[in-house]
């Protein structure tokens, strides 16, 4: 499972880092991080896909969000027993009978 998360998060971090650095033209002397490469990359993808280049970043963000939901659903499914045990323990701590019938919580109405 650890490698699954690494291979899922690695490309997302790499793509997000490249996008952010190239969008704000923080090149640090590296051509790959310039705004020219950023614009050229999305222009090429736009021509290849037949869509305007400015619509590609929201599509990629949406795809990353859906993929993340799938990954977390798989994690939740694999760890469901420990999650349920944690939830039951948490609910048991929050609803102890002594807290429900304390002197401060009783009404003073006649």
C-alpha positions in Angstrom: 0.0 0.0 0.0 2.9 2.3 0.7 4.2 2.0 -2.9 0.7 2.5 -4.2 0.5 5.8 -2.4 4.0 6.8 -3.6 3.3 6.0 -7.2 0.0 7.9 -6.9 1.3 11.0 -5.1 4.7 11.3 -6.9 3.4 12.3 -10.3 0.8 14.6 -8.8 3.5 16.4 -6.7 5.8 16.6 -9.8 3.0 17.9 -12.1 1.8 20.4 -9.4 5.3 21.7 -8.7 6.1 22.1 -12.4 2.7 23.8 -13.1 3.1 26.2 -10.2 6.7 27.1 -10.9 6.2 27.5 -14.7 2.9 29.4 -14.2 4.6 32.0 -12.1 7.8 31.9 -14.2 10.1 30.8 -11.4 12.7 29.2 -13.6 15.8 29.4 -11.4 17.7 29.3 -14.6 16.1 26.1 -15.8 14.3 26.3 -19.1 11.7 23.7 -18.2 10.3 26.1 -15.5 9.8 29.2 -17.8 6.5 30.6 -18.8 7.3 29.9 -22.4 7.5 26.2 -21.9 4.3 26.4 -19.8 2.4 28.1 -22.7 4.0 25.9 -25.3 3.1 22.7 -23.4 -0.6 23.6 -23.1 -0.7 24.8 -26.7 0.6 21.5 -27.9 -1.8 19.5 -25.8 -4.6 21.8 -26.9 -3.9 21.2 -30.5 -3.5 17.4 -30.0 -6.8 17.2 -28.2 -8.6 19.8 -30.3 -9.6 22.0 -27.4 -8.6 25.4 -26.3 -5.4 25.4 -24.2 -6.9 27.3 -21.3 -9.4 24.5 -20.6 -6.8 21.9 -20.0 -5.7 22.8 -16.4 -9.2 22.6 -15.0 -9.7 19.2 -16.7 -6.4 17.9 -15.2 -7.4 19.2 -11.7 -10.8 17.5 -12.0 -9.1 14.3 -13.1 -6.7 14.5 -10.1 -9.6 15.1 -7.7 -11.5 12.0 -9.1 -8.4 9.9 -8.9 -7.8 11.0 -5.4 -11.3 10.1 -4.4 -10.8 6.6 -5.9 -7.5 6.2 -4.0 -9.0 7.3 -0.7 -12.0 5.0 -1.3 -9.7 2.1 -1.8 -7.7 3.0 1.3 -11.0 3.3 3.3 -12.2 -0.1 2.0 -8.9 -1.8 3.0 -8.8 -0.2 6.5 -12.6 -0.3 7.2 -12.3 -2.5 10.2 -9.8 -0.2 12.0 -11.8 2.9 11.0 -15.1 1.4 12.4 -13.3 0.4 15.6 -11.9 3.9 15.9 -15.3 5.4 15.3 -17.0 3.2 17.9 -14.4 4.0 20.5 -14.7 7.7 19.7 -18.5 7.6 20.0 -18.3 5.7 23.3 -16.0 8.4 24.8 -18.3 11.2 23.6 -21.6 9.7 25.0 -20.8 8.5 28.5 -23.9 8.3 30.7 -22.4 10.5 33.4 -22.2 13.4 31.0 -25.8 13.0 29.9 -27.3 13.2 33.4 -25.1 15.7 35.1 -26.6 18.3 37.5 -25.7 21.2 35.1 -27.5 19.6 32.1 -30.8 19.2 34.0 -33.5 21.8 33.5 -34.6 24.0 36.4 -38.1 24.5 35.1 -41.0 23.6 37.3 
